[in-house]
Amino acid sequence: MTAPFDQTGGPRPAARTVLISGAGVAGPALAHRLGRHGLRPTVVEVAPALRPGGQAVDFRGGTQLHVLRRMGILDELHRVRTGGSPMTFVDADGRELLHLPAEFAGGDIEVLRGDLSRILYEASLATGAEYLFGDSLTSLTETATGVDVTFRHAPHRTFDLVIGADGLHSNVRRLAFGPDADHVTHLGHYAATWSLPNHPDLGVDLRPGTGSIGHNTPGRLASVAADHTDPARARAFLVFASPELAYDRHDPEAHKHLLREAFAGLPWKVDRLLDSLGTADDLYFDSISRADSPVWSTGRIALLGDAACGATIGGMGTGTAILGAYVLAGELSRSPADHRAAFTRYESLLRAYAQDRQKGGDRTGRFLAPSSKPGLRLRNTLLGRRRILTWMLKAAKDGTALALPDYPDLPANSPSAQVH
């Protein structure tokens, strides 16, 4: 049988093994693309299974939609799209102060993070990806021929390359590049979300498609929205301004205590939202922060998505992660025997784009929870003007354009394109 060829026309080396840390969005997206280019990805994920549901995420502009189409998942994303998430801000008595349309937060297409993760996971399985759930990396030792990896549970293995696609608090970045303190900047706010019953006692008329309803006091936002898939459920979303806090990131009870302290005594429906924390088993709590890695690779190890250059909220991280996965896999396919050159081209193509998108995260906390009453009035007044809102939406979409190389997939009948 004829050996497969790389994009330069020369014989392609044996399929390289790539360990990816993180099975959120960037990890499965990269695994899918690597498989399409004939590489052999393994994804390790600390959670015991894919995380369902979650917040809505969006894609904007022709470049992102082109890559989703090129990956073969755009039609499926259209089938599970939410229709967007309008945002309404009200006073303490429930009177509307500002309404933002679905496209403000929802872009061209909005889906639940869990649906996106599942679609990418299933696509990656079809191209041969291996998954290790309920496990994490404990050490990385680079050698002349690979990276020796130890896991918390699985036996030691060696991979040709390792990619950290494990978010703002990346384990791979910590092991290979240094601690969070060297890479993550606190942006002055914290955010939390959890699910709760959509019950009349909540006192808010929540229906699918109506989006979120929220109330501000200076430096605070408490909001709630109907669940996109289950009308009997709702989802709370809280933001508060604060200097960096010392707490255990892995202790939900500590997170609940911080939220109760930050929102105690606030008007509107805040007390009812806080009451629901007692039974919340899916609480997400984190600082609104920004990750800035000076370099995205070292030797055989590279970073992708929020691990390299991300923001907790508002930095268009999902779209950037998808583009990053597409480019990183494509560049590795262009240089199958030279990962350093591939990593360099990947960073060169994406860094400026990612940093521009990331700037939105710097403003997210101040937008959602302005620090003063004049700041709240200014936000509501400016965004209440249709001309300003239209300009902002156009600028956001225009800013997502990026010229990308074309990365041909291996032919479907190529030995390296078969499921491993």
C-alpha positions in Angstrom: 0.0 0.0 0.0 1.3 3.4 -0.9 2.5 5.5 2.1 0.5 8.7 2.9 2.1 12.0 1.9 2.4 15.3 3.7 1.5 18.6 2.2 5.0 19.1 0.7 4.7 15.9 -1.3 7.1 13.9 0.9 6.3 10.7 2.8 4.4 11.4 6.0 6.0 10.0 9.1 4.1 7.7 11.4 1.1 9.4 13.0 2.2 11.4 15.9 0.6 11.0 19.3 -0.8 14.2 21.0 -2.0 14.4 24.5 -4.6 17.2 25.0 -5.6 18.3 28.5 -9.2 19.5 28.7 -12.5 18.3 27.2 -14.4 21.5 27.2 -14.4 23.2 23.8 -10.9 23.7 22.6 -9.7 20.2 23.5 -12.4 18.2 21.5 -12.1 20.7 18.7 -8.4 20.1 18.4 -8.8 16.4 18.8 -11.3 16.4 15.9 -9.0 18.4 13.6 -5.9 16.4 14.5 -7.7 13.2 13.6 -8.7 14.6 10.3 -5.0 15.4 9.6 -3.8 11.9 10.5 -2.5 12.5 14.0 -3.5 10.4 17.1 -5.0 12.5 19.9 -5.7 11.5 23.5 -7.8 13.9 25.6 -7.6 13.8 29.4 -10.3 15.5 31.4 -10.6 15.9 35.2 -14.4 15.7 35.2 -15.9 12.2 35.2 -17.9 12.9 32.0 -18.7 15.8 29.6 -20.3 18.7 31.4 -23.9 19.2 30.1 -25.8 22.4 29.8 -23.9 25.5 31.1 -24.0 29.0 29.9 -24.7 30.0 26.3 -21.7 30.7 24.0 -21.7 32.4 20.6 -19.9 32.7 17.3 -19.6 35.9 15.3 -18.5 36.9 11.8 -17.7 35.1 8.5 -14.3 33.7 9.7 -15.7 31.8 12.6 -18.7 30.5 10.7 -16.4 29.4 7.8 -14.3 27.4 10.2 -17.3 25.8 11.8 -18.5 24.8 8.3 -15.1 23.6 7.4 -15.1 21.4 10.5 -18.5 19.9 9.4 -20.4 21.0 12.5 -22.2 24.2 11.5 -25.4 22.5 10.4 -25.6 20.6 13.7 -25.0 23.7 15.7 -27.9 25.4 13.9 -30.1 22.5 15.0 -29.4 23.2 18.7 -29.1 27.0 18.6 -30.8 28.8 21.4 -32.1 31.7 19.3 -30.0 34.2 21.4 -30.2 35.6 24.9 -31.8 39.0 25.3 -30.9 40.9 28.5 -33.3 43.1 30.4 -32.2 45.3 33.4 -34.9 46.4 35.8 -35.2 48.5 38.9 -36.0 47.2 42.4 -39.7 47.2 41.6 -39.2 45.3 38.3 -39.6 48.2 35.9 -37.6 47.9 32.8 -34.5 50.2 32.5 -32.7 48.7 29.5 -33.4 45.9 27.1 -30.7 44.5 24.9 -31.7 42.3 21.9 -30.6 38.6 21.4 -27.8 39.5 19.0 -26.0 41.7 21.6 -24.9 38.6 23.5 -25.8 35.9 21.0 -23.8 36.8 17.9 -24.6 35.0 14.6 -25.3 31.7 16.3 -25.6 30.9 20.0 -25.6 27.4 21.6 -25.2 26.0 25.0 -21.7 25.2 26.0 -22.7 21.6 26.8 -24.2 21.1 23.4 -21.1 22.5 21.6 -18.8 20.3 23.7 -20.9 17.2 22.9 -21.0 17.9 19.2 -17.2 18.3 19.1 -16.7 15.2 21.3 -18.8 13.1 19.0 -17.0 14.5 15.9 -13.6 13.7 17.4 -14.6 10.1 18.3 -15.4 9.6 14.6 -11.8 10.5 13.7 -10.2 8.2 16.3 -9.8 10.4 19.5 -9.2 8.6 22.8 -10.7 10.1 26.0 -9.5 9.6 29.6 -12.3 11.0 31.9 -11.9 11.5 35.6 -8.1 12.0 35.5 -5.5 14.7 35.3 -1.8 15.2 34.7 0.6 15.2 37.6 3.9 15.7 35.8 5.4 16.5 32.4 9.0 15.6 31.6 10.2 16.5 28.1 12.9 14.3 26.5 14.6 14.4 23.1 11.9 12.1 21.6 8.7 13.0 23.5 7.0 14.0 26.7 6.8 11.6 29.6 3.5 12.1 31.3 2.3 10.8 34.7 -1.4 10.8 35.5 -3.3 10.9 38.8 -4.9 7.5 38.0 -3.8 6.2 34.5 -0.4 4.5 34.0 2.5 6.6 32.8 2.7 7.2 29.1 4.9 9.0 26.6 3.5 11.3 23.8 5.1 13.1 21.0 3.4 16.4 21.9 1.2 17.8 24.8 -1.3 20.6 24.4 -2.9 22.5 27.3 -6.5 23.2 26.3 -7.6 23.3 30.0 -8.8 26.8 30.5 -7.8 29.9 32.4 -6.4 27.9 35.3 -4.6 25.5 33.0 -2.9 22.5 34.6 -0.5 22.1 31.7 0.5 25.8 31.9 1.2 25.4 35.6 3.3 22.3 35.1 5.3 23.6 32.0 5.2 27.4 32.1 4.8 28.4 35.8 2.0 29.2 38.4 -1.2 31.1 37.7 0.2 34.1 39.5 2.7 34.5 36.6 0.0 34.4 33.9 -3.5 35.3 35.3 -4.6 38.9 36.0 -7.6 39.6 38.2 -9.9 42.1 36.5 -11.8 43.3 39.6 -15.0 41.2 39.6 -16.3 37.7 40.4 -19.0 35.8 38.6 -21.2 32.9 39.5 -24.0 30.8 37.9 -26.1 27.9 39.0 -29.5 26.3 38.2 -32.6 26.5 40.3 -36.3 25.7 39.9 -38.3 28.1 37.7 -41.1 28.4 40.2 -43.8 31.1 40.6 -42.4 31.8 44.1 -39.4 33.3 42.3 -41.5 36.2 41.4 -40.2 36.6 37.9 -42.0 35.7 34.7 -39.4 33.5 33.0 -40.1 31.8 29.7 -37.7 30.3 27.1 -36.6 32.9 24.6 -37.2 35.9 26.8 -33.6 35.9 28.1 -32.3 37.1 31.4 -33.8 39.7 33.8 -31.4 41.4 36.1 -31.1 44.1 38.7 -28.1 46.2 39.5 -26.9 48.1 42.5 -23.4 49.7 42.2 -20.8 47.0 41.8 -23.5 44.2 41.8 -25.6 42.3 39.3 -28.2 39.6 40.1 -30.0 38.1 37.2 -32.0 35.0 36.3 -33.2 33.4 33.0 -35.3 30.5 32.0 -33.4 27.4 31.1 -33.0 27.0 27.3 -34.0 23.3 27.4 -36.2 22.9 30.4 -38.9 25.5 31.2 -39.2 24.1 34.7 -35.6 25.2 35.4 -34.0 28.6 35.6 -30.4 29.8 35.8 -29.0 32.5 38.1 -26.1 34.7 37.1 -24.4 37.0 39.6 -21.5 39.4 39.3 -19.9 41.5 42.0 -16.9 43.9 42.2 -14.1 42.9 44.6 -10.4 43.0 45.0 -8.8 39.5 44.6 -10.0 37.2 47.3 -8.3 34.3 49.0 -10.5 31.1 48.9 -10.4 27.5 47.9 -11.2 27.3 44.2 -12.4 23.7 44.7 -14.8 24.3 47.7 -18.4 25.1 46.6 -19.4 25.9 50.2 -16.7 28.6 50.3 -18.1 30.0 47.1 -21.6 30.1 48.4 -20.4 31.9 51.6 -18.7 34.6 49.4 -21.9 35.1 47.4 -24.1 35.4 50.4 -21.8 38.0 51.9 -21.6 40.0 48.7 -25.3 40.1 48.0 -26.8 40.1 51.5 -29.7 42.6 51.9 -30.0 43.6 48.3 -33.5 44.3 46.9 -35.5 42.8 44.0 -35.4 38.9 44.0 -31.9 38.6 45.3 -32.8 36.8 48.6 -34.7 34.2 46.7 -31.8 33.5 44.4 -29.5 33.2 47.4 -31.9 30.8 49.1 -31.6 28.5 46.1 -27.8 28.2 46.7 -28.5 25.7 49.5 -29.5 23.0 47.0 -27.3 24.1 44.1 -25.1 21.2 43.0 -23.8 22.8 39.8 -22.4 26.1 41.0 -19.7 27.7 38.9 -17.8 30.5 40.7 -14.6 32.2 39.5 -12.9 35.6 39.2 -13.3 37.5 36.0 -9.7 37.3 35.0 -7.4 37.4 32.0 -4.7 34.9 31.0 -1.6 36.2 29.2 1.1 33.7 28.5 4.3 35.4 27.1 4.9 32.4 24.8 2.4 29.8 23.8 4.8 26.9 23.4 8.0 25.4 25.0 9.6 22.5 23.3 7.0 19.8 22.7 4.3 21.5 24.8 1.9 24.2 23.7 -1.2 26.1 24.9 -4.5 26.6 23.2 -7.6 28.8 23.9 -8.1 30.4 27.3 -4.9 28.7 28.6 -2.8 30.8 26.2 -4.7 34.0 25.9 -8.2 34.1 27.4 -10.7 35.9 29.6 -13.3 34.4 31.9 -16.3 36.2 30.3 -16.6 38.6 27.3 -13.4 37.8 25.5 -15.0 35.9 22.7 -13.0 32.9 24.0 -15.1 30.2 22.4 -14.8 31.5 18.8 -11.1 32.1 19.3 -10.6 28.6 20.7 -12.2 27.0 17.7 -10.0 29.1 15.3 -7.0 28.2 17.4 -7.8 24.5 17.2 -8.2 24.7 13.5 -5.0 26.5 12.9 -2.9 24.5 15.4 -3.9 21.2 13.9 -3.5 22.6 10.4 0.1 23.8 11.1 1.1 20.5 12.7 -0.2 18.8 9.5 2.0 21.2 7.4 5.1 20.3 9.4 4.6 16.7 10.6 8.3 16.4 11.4 8.9 19.9 12.9 6.5 20.8 15.7 8.6 23.9 16.7 7.9 25.5 13.3 4.2 24.5 13.5 3.9 26.0 17.0 5.6 29.2 15.9 3.4 29.7 12.8 0.3 28.9 15.0 1.1 31.6 17.5 2.1 34.1 14.8 -1.3 33.7 13.1 -3.4 33.8 16.2 -1.8 35.9 19.0 -2.8 39.4 17.8 -6.3 38.2 17.0 -6.7 36.5 20.4 -5.4 39.6 22.2 -7.8 41.9 20.4 -10.8 39.7 21.3 -9.5 39.3 24.8 -9.8 43.0 25.5 -13.6 42.6 25.7 -13.1 40.7 28.9 -11.4 43.7 30.5 -14.6 45.6 30.2 -17.1 42.8 31.0 -17.3 43.3 34.8 -17.6 47.1 34.5 -20.4 46.7 31.9 -22.4 44.1 33.9 -21.9 45.7 37.3 -20.9 49.4 37.0 -19.4 50.7 40.2 -21.6 53.7 40.8 -25.1 55.0 40.2 -23.9 57.5 37.6 -22.1 54.6 35.8 -25.3 52.6 35.8 -27.3 55.5 34.4 -24.7 56.1 31.7 -24.7 52.5 30.6 -28.4 52.3 30.4 -28.7 55.6 28.5 -26.0 54.9 25.9 -27.1 51.3 25.2 -30.7 52.4 25.1 -29.9 54.4 21.9 -30.4 52.2 18.9 -27.7 53.9 16.8 -25.0 53.3 19.4 -26.1 49.7 19.9 -26.1 49.0 16.2 -22.6 50.5 15.9 -21.3 48.3 18.7 -22.8 45.1 17.2 -21.2 45.9 13.8 -17.8 46.7 15.4 -17.9 43.4 17.3 -18.7 41.4 14.2 -16.1 43.2 12.0 -13.4 42.6 14.5 -13.7 38.8 14.2 -12.4 38.7 10.6 -9.1 36.8 10.1 -7.3 35.5 7.0 -6.5 31.8 7.5 -4.6 29.3 5.4 -6.4 26.4 3.8 -5.6 23.1 5.5 -6.7 20.2 3.4 -7.9 17.1 5.3 -6.3 13.8 4.5 -8.3 11.8 1.8 -10.9 9.7 3.5 -9.3 6.5 2.1 -5.8 7.4 3.3 -4.5 4.9 5.9 -3.7 7.7 8.3 -7.2 9.1 8.0 -8.8 5.9 9.3 -10.0 5.6 12.9 -7.0 4.5 14.9 
